[in-house]
Amino acid sequence: MDRFIIARDVTKMLPKMQVVIVVAYNLDNKGENAAVNDFCQNTASTTLSDLSTYPNAQSHPRIALYRDTLKTACNLSAKKFPQSNESLYKRLLKEKKALRPINPIVDFYNSVSIKHGVTAGAFDLGELQTRSNAPLELRLSTAADTFKALDAGTDEPATPVAPGELVYVQGTTVLTRHLAWRQAAEALVTEGTKNVILMSEVFNVDEATTVPTKLTRSVADELVHGLKDFFGVDARATILGEGLGAWTVEVENAFF
């Protein structure tokens, strides 16, 4: 896997979306990371204060924007398929504190998602590059695509995905369904992950122009600076989208 590609039919369907891609190598994702824990705590506290002014998570303007945009663009039901940022806000409102830690990278990008009200995620780059030469894509699913959910049993087979879903996919293996609704068992970021590709799908209120929006740039900077400050690794963000005229990014081999 040496490329990430957004299909043109997806960028045309979602012209206000700008996707931030960040690749990081040689991470230490094991054990506790005090700096990430502090970031999570501070982000949760600040965001809870903001969320308290709304009756529920879906009433927050950022969440409402994702719900309305996906409903209009691809008739996606937010009730059936809530995006990850909405799910995080709901958990935050329920627990009233920073969310239970998973591992430092996952906790980090979840807190970036919470702070900015955007969807964000990551895949284990080493696993992607080991398992296939096919690019990582954000596209509409086809009849050949299959998905094995994160909580599926070890012996449970992958199941077909209906054509036309917005998915992250490598070859015919779907890694997330309905953009950022549900994650697969493959390419999961774990404590043993050393190389990652992070992505954040930033939905903008206004038409996306030929330059990244202020929000998109803030998310990109947060990811890059956080990787440096919390994990000690240098990274660079690439921003893709219809208005930017950019749909693909080259990815270096994690085993150089």
N, C-alpha and C positions, 0 to 999 in steps of 0.2 A: 504494500500500500504506500504509494508515493504521492498521492494527490487527494485533496478534498474538493468536491464539486457540488455546486447547487444547480439543479436542473433549471433551465430557462423558463419552463412552464410554471415552476414554483415561484421564481422571482417576479414573474408577470402577475401571478395570482396574488402575491403579497408584496406589492411595490413599495410599501412603507416599512418593510422589514429590512434591517441591516444585521448581518450575522458577523459576530466577532469570533475569530479563530485564533487561538494561542497554543503553540506547541512548546512543551517544556521537557527537558531531558535531565537524567541523573538526579531525580528527586529522592529524598528520604521521606517516605510516607509511613514509617513505622512508629508505633507508640504515640505518646502525647506530644503535642506541639503547643507550648504555652502561648506563643504569639497568636496562633490561630484561635485558640480558646478565648483569648482576650478580645479578639476581633469579633468572634461570634457573640460573646456576651454583650459587648457594646452595641453591636448591630441590632440584636434582639431588643435591648432596652429602648433604643431610639425608635425602632420601627413599631414597637408596641404602643408607644406614646402617640405615634401618628395614627395607627390603626384604631385606637380607642375613639377616634372622632367619627368612625363609620359604624353602621349597624352590623355589618358582617364583612368578611373578606372580599366577597364578590362585588361589594359596593365601592371598594377602593378604585379610584380612576385607572390605575395601572392594570388592575385585574380586569376591570370592565372592558378596557381597550382590547385585551387579548380575547376575551369571550366574544365581543362583538365582531372583531376582525375575522376570527376563524369561522364564526357562524355565517358571516356574509361571504367570505371567500370560498369556503368548502363545506358549508352546511354542517359544521361540527357542533355537536351538542356539548356545551360546557358542563351540563349536569352529568352526562355519562362519561365524558372524557376531559375532566379538569386538567389544566396545564400545571406543571410543577410549581410555578410561582404561586398559583392559587392554593395548591395543596400545602405549601410551606406556610403561607399566611394563615390558613385555617388551623394548622397545628400550633403555630405560634400563639394565636388567640386562645386556643384551648389550654395550652400548657403554661402560658403566661411567663415563659422564661426561655432561655436559649435551648434549642432542640438537642435531643440526645446525640452525643457524638457518634460518628461512624468511623471515619478516619480523616486525617488532616486535610487531604485534597478535597474530599467530598464535603467536609464541613466548611472549607474555605469557599468553594463555588456556591454552596447553598446560601451562605451568608451574603455573597455578592448578589445573588438572586433576590434575597430578602431586602437588602439595602436599596437596590435600584428598582425593584418590582418587575424584573425581567426573568425570563426563563434562562437557565444555565445548566450545563452538564459537562461530562468528560468521558472519554474512553481510554482504556489501556492501549497506548500506541504500540507497545511491544507485542501485545497479543494480536492486534490488527495486522501488523506487518509480518508476523509469523504465520498466521493462518491463511493469508491470501494475498495475491498481487493486485486484486481488484481495488479500485479507489473507494474511499468512503464518500458516500453521496447523501445529499438531502434531496429527495425526489418523491414522486408519486409511486406507490406500490404497483406491482404487476401480479398476474396470476401465478408467477413462478416463485414469488417471495414467501418465506416462512419465518415464524417467530416462536421463540421459546422464552416464556416469561421468567423473570428473575426468581419467582417463588415456585417455579415448576419443579417437580421431582427429578432426580438424577436420571431415571430411566424413562421419563416422559418425553415423547418425541415432539419436535417442533411442529407447529400447526400452520396451515396456509393462512395468508393474510388476504383479505378482499382487495381487489384492484382499486386504486384511486385514493388510498390513504396517504397522508403526508408522513413520510418515514425517513429516519436515518438508516442507511443500509450499506452493507458491504457485499458485493456480489448479489446473492439472493437471500442473505441472512439479515433480517430486520433487527436493528439494535434498539430503536425506540419507535413506538407507534404513536400516530396522531401528534406528530411533532415532539412534544415533551410531556406526554401523558404517562406512558408505561415503558419501563426499561427491560431489556433482555438480559439473559444470564451471560451472554457472550460479551467480551471486552469490558467487563466490569472493573472499575477502579477499586483495588483492595490495598491492604497494608503492604503487600509485596510489589505494588506498582512502582516502577521507576521512571517511566516515560509516559506522558499523557498528551492528548489533544483535547483542549477545552473549547467549548463553544457557547455562545450566548446569543439567542435570537431576540434582538431588540426591536420591538414594535413602536413605531413613532406615530405621534398624533398627526403631524403634517406630512405632506408628500415628501418622501426622501429625495434629497437633492444630489448633486454630483459630489458632495463632500459628506463625510460622516456627521451626523447630528451631534449636538452637545451631549445628549444622553448616551449615545453610542460610544463617543470618545471617553466619557466618564467610566463606562463599563470596561472598555479596553484598558484604560489606565489602571483601574482597580485590579484587574487580573494580572497585568504585567508587574505592577509595583508590589502586589501581594506575593507573587511568586518570588520576587527578589527579597522582600523584607522578611517573609515568613519561612521561605525554603532555601534562600540563598542561591537561586538559579536565575540566570538571565533568560529573558524570553522576549519575543516580539509579536505584536498583534497584527493580524491582517483582517481587514473589514470588507465584506462582500455584500452585494446587493444590486438590484436592478438599476437604480439611479446612479450608482457608482460605476456601472459598466464592468463589474468584476464578479466572476462566478466560480473561480477556481484558485486554489493555492497549492503550491508544491510543498511536500513534506519530506524532510530528510530522514534517512534511515536511522532508527533508534539503536542500531547495532554497528555504527561506524567505528 
